[in-house]
């Protein structure tokens, strides 16, 4: 009993440490959240509603949803394929392959956008070829999708590779022995095993896809109502000193972040074992 | 762990190796490897002299100093406060602890542009925090200090999330032993706990630094963006692009990528260190 209590800090130290941690979180995290919400509603609920429903804002919301609706499934398919190959088979160079998959996380978002301009911009490698065929990638939807796919590339794969590696392949082998086909095994055995991990990866992938700023900023061209996603629309409004509208749209993105955090935490609390494959 | 994975056999009974690895390698090449190689190739299209003129121009050098300096400083600040937050999360119990823990991930989930305008609203001379700091002669917004504030916000979860699990594993036996041998609580922290979590702390530091060095969205609103003073390297890339200086933009991007790759190497070494420490 005695050692137990000496293992803890004196009550005063403990209280001070906790107070400092709470103060830091309040100052660094809660205050910015409060700032977004209070600025968004500074001119009242009506101004907020007008700002998020005017045509350019609606176009930005639609574009954001569209880009995420294309980019997230692409990276989900990739993530499942990569995790299947890496976790269920033995081959050389796995460590390098995983390092390459995680590479986009260490690249600046601006560079993630720049690569597409260098390839498909007017003076890029394929610039003249595309202009001759009247195909627009940069300053258009395909560029936004490519930039988003780049920055969200590792999310699903990174979640699934350790999970599926830990699960091994005994379940799949059993299903195959019992006469299931490859696809049947995947749909009825593998997918149920990884569903929470997959959901977790998709959730984070989607949050990043909808909130991405730097990479899409480079390829967007900032054409109002056409190539502005929500974060870019926030920037345009902010630079026009239309702060109430900027924060109003920003409050929607904040809501997205809070919903993502809530779902993510719920998954972590309820399915911790299924996420880490410690079943 | 190894017992979970069946004996290594290249000829796994599972189907889909060719398909899944093919999809993986195709998507990885098309989205990440080929586009990134475009940056290196483009940066030297006008020869090495032009590369050094762009990547080593006084304006570029000033932007690296700010970018990497602010990222280092912010990561250092977060090492102290991130450790504090992790400590409180692991060691103490208090009401709403789960909520507190979930909140730590807010910078991961909140779109960077939203963070940028929220921090600017708080730290501008008229903002809640700026109002207090400005009369003290400590202006933050539109100054290099603003860059550090933004990067501190962005980097917090990296330190907390890498330190947390390791701190939870520090065995109470070890601490008890230190106390039995006559060490004070403070000595136990410095001589026993800190060395144990040092690799994790260093990993978190490196992750926060890498993220901060590439960060764009949260920084540009609060930075002021004056060349030679408060202009970060990612912004300079965008400026070069807007002037259609693709090679110049690619040259600066190459420097940023080189730093990213160096950080990846450092992180891999740190992971080896951590693994050795644990076993």
Interface residues (C-beta under 8 A of the other chain):
Chain A: X3 X6 X7 X9 X10 X13 X14 X17 X18 X20 X21 X22 X24 X25 X27 X28 X29 X30 X31 X32 X33 X35 X36 X39 X74 X77 X78 X81 X82 X84 X85 X86 X88 X89 X90 X91 X97 X99 X100 X101 X103 X104 X106 X107 X108 X109 X110 X111 X114 X115 X116 X117 X118 X119 X121 X123 X124 X125 X146 X149 X150 X153 X165 X166 X167 X168 X169 X170 X172 X173 X176 X182 X185 X186 X204 X207 X210 X211 X212 X213 X214 X217 X218 X230 X231 X232 X234 X235 X238 X243 X246 X247 X250 X253 X254 X256 X257 X258 X260 X261 X262 X264 X265 X269
Chain B: X1 X4 X5 X6 X8 X9 X10 X12 X13 X14 X15 X16 X17 X19 X20 X21 X23 X24 X27 X28 X31 X32 X33 X35 X36 X38 X39 X42 X81 X84 X85 X87 X88 X92 X94 X98 X100 X101 X102 X103 X104 X105 X106 X107 X108 X109 X110 X111 X112 X113 X114 X115 X117 X118 X119 X121 X122 X127 X128 X129 X152 X153 X156 X172 X175 X176 X179 X180 X185 X210 X213 X214 X215 X216 X217 X221 X233 X234 X235 X237 X238 X241 X244 X246 X249 X250 X253 X256 X257 X260 X261 X263 X264 X268
